[in-house]
Amino acid sequence: MFKSKHPRDIFNEIKWRFDLAKCKIYYIHRGAPGDVKIVEGSTIKNIESSFLVLEGDFEDVYIPYHRIFRIEFDNEIIFEKIRK
């Protein structure tokens, strides 16, 4: 279904062929329960070269791609890397 292997490329592929709102993104967030935060694709504001930009409550949130460890699309895991 998806040809890309890097989160940035996967997000771009979904953006142009499907619907980002159908994504669920899991990333390392120090201080969150279990150091994990899960956000919906509908919060994606921009896909930049080094960061995924999410709409925050008060300001934009910049997530480095290396912190993303799972992406689900339509409740199916399309990207996953082992957390250290």
Residue, then its C-alpha position, 0 to 999 in steps of 0.5 A: m500500500f505504502k512505498s515509503k519507509h521514512p515517516r516524513d515520506i509516509f506522511n507526504e504519501i498519505k497527504w497526496r493520496f489519502d487522508l491525514a486525518k485517518c492517521k494516528i501517530y505515536y511518538i516519544h514525549r518525555g514526561a508523558p505517561g510511559d514517555v509516549k504521546i499519541v495524536e491524531g493525523s488531523t492535528i498535522k499542520n505541516i510536514e517539514s524536512s526535519f519535523l512534523v508540525l502539529e497544531g497545539d493548544f497555544e502554539d505549534v508543536y514540532i516533533p522530530y521524525h526520529r521520535i516517531f515510532r509508530i504510524e497507523f493508517d485506518n487502524e493498520i500499522i504502516f510504520e513501526k520501529i523498535r523503541k530503545 
